[in-house]
Amino acid sequence: MTDTPPRPRPLAMSDIAALLGVSTNTVNAWRKRAAGAKQVEPLPPPAGKVATKTDYWWEDDIVEWARRTGRLKEA
């Protein structure tokens, strides 16, 4: 039997907010405000859409971005 690595978990904006302990408005602000900024690393682009309208991101990508940008509150 082969061990397969676990699949990354897809996250909606509300999931990102819960993971990082902020509001969904904050996540939306990170996404929109930083999109064209050169001094701020923007939220990664969505990995895709659910039902052609709701964006999702992979948890691994968000955790990596949050660590790099100092937004992940580690225990």
C-alpha positions in Angstrom: 0.0 0.0 0.0 1.4 3.4 -0.9 1.1 6.4 1.3 -0.4 9.3 -0.6 0.2 12.7 0.7 -2.9 14.4 2.0 -4.6 16.8 -0.4 -4.5 20.5 0.4 -7.7 21.9 1.9 -9.6 24.4 -0.2 -10.4 27.6 1.7 -13.1 30.3 1.0 -12.5 33.8 2.2 -14.4 33.0 5.4 -12.1 30.0 6.0 -9.0 32.2 5.5 -10.4 34.7 8.0 -11.1 32.0 10.6 -7.6 30.5 10.1 -5.9 33.9 10.6 -8.2 35.2 13.3 -9.4 38.2 11.3 -12.7 39.3 9.7 -13.7 38.5 6.1 -13.6 42.2 5.5 -9.9 42.2 6.5 -9.2 39.3 4.0 -11.1 41.2 1.3 -9.1 44.3 2.1 -5.8 42.4 1.8 -6.9 41.0 -1.5 -8.1 44.3 -3.0 -5.8 46.9 -1.5 -2.6 44.9 -2.1 -3.4 43.8 -5.6 -1.6 46.7 -7.2 0.8 47.7 -4.4 4.5 47.1 -4.9 5.4 47.4 -1.2 2.9 44.8 0.0 2.8 41.2 -1.0 -0.7 40.5 -2.2 -2.9 37.6 -1.2 -2.2 34.8 -3.6 -4.5 34.6 -6.5 -7.4 32.2 -6.1 -6.7 28.6 -7.1 -10.1 28.4 -8.8 -13.8 28.9 -8.4 -16.6 26.8 -7.0 -19.8 26.8 -9.1 -18.1 29.4 -11.4 -18.5 32.3 -8.9 -17.0 31.6 -5.4 -13.2 31.8 -5.3 -11.1 29.3 -3.3 -7.5 29.1 -2.3 -5.4 26.1 -1.2 -4.7 26.2 2.6 -0.9 25.5 2.1 -0.6 28.6 -0.2 -2.4 30.8 2.4 -0.4 29.5 5.3 2.9 30.0 3.4 1.8 33.6 2.4 0.7 34.4 6.0 4.0 33.3 7.4 6.0 35.3 4.9 4.0 38.4 5.5 3.8 38.1 9.3 0.0 37.5 9.4 0.1 34.0 10.8 -0.2 33.9 14.6 1.8 30.9 15.5 1.3 29.2 18.8 
